[in-house]
């Protein structure tokens, strides 16, 4: 068994500490983000946009930028 040492001052400063198994933490993270499902016209429009973007990427028509200022 491993021993974990946590300073009392740090616990008080952070108002407590939570220790969770990785699996439980991942479940919490998944539930924290909302999931949106598009249907109908919106879904088809987004699918088309994604497919066009993937085609442009595969054909080499995209370029790598370092910042949004490079879009000009």
N, C-alpha and C positions, 0 to 999 in steps of 0.2 A: 504494500500500500504506500502511496506517495503522500507526503505531507505538504500542505500548502500553508504558507505563512503570509498573513495579511496584516499590515500595520493598523492599529486601532485608529490612529489619526486619519489615515486614508479612508477608512470605513466611515468615520464621522463626517469627513469632508464631502464624501460622495453620497451621504445619506443612506448608506447600506451597500451590500454587494450581493449579487445573485450568481449562483454556480449551477449551470445546466449541462446536461449531456449535449453533444453536438447535434444529434438527431432532433432533440426537443427544441433547440435553438433554431434550427432550420425550419421546423414547423411553424414556430412563432413568426419568423421572418416572412414566410409565404403568406400567412394570414394577415400580416400587417399591410401588405400592398393590395389595393383594390384590383379586381379583375374585371375587365370590360369585354363584353361580347357584342360585336356589331352584327347586324342582320340587314337583309334587304339591300337597298341601293348603296348605303354607306359601306357595307362589307365588300360589295363588288368593286366599288370605286377604290377602296384601299388595296384590295387584291391586285387590281390592275396597276396601281402605282408601284407596288412592291415588285411585281413581275417586270415592269419596265425598268426599274432600277437594277434588278438582278441581271437583265439582259444587257444593259449599258455597262455594268461592271464586268461581265464575262467577255464582252467584246472589246474592252479596253478603252471605252469612251469616257471613263471617269478619271479624275485626277486626285492626287493626295494633297491636302492642304494642311497647313500648320495652325491657321486661325481663320476666323470668319472674314478677316480683312483680305485674305487671299482670294476671296470669291469675286472681287472686282475684275 
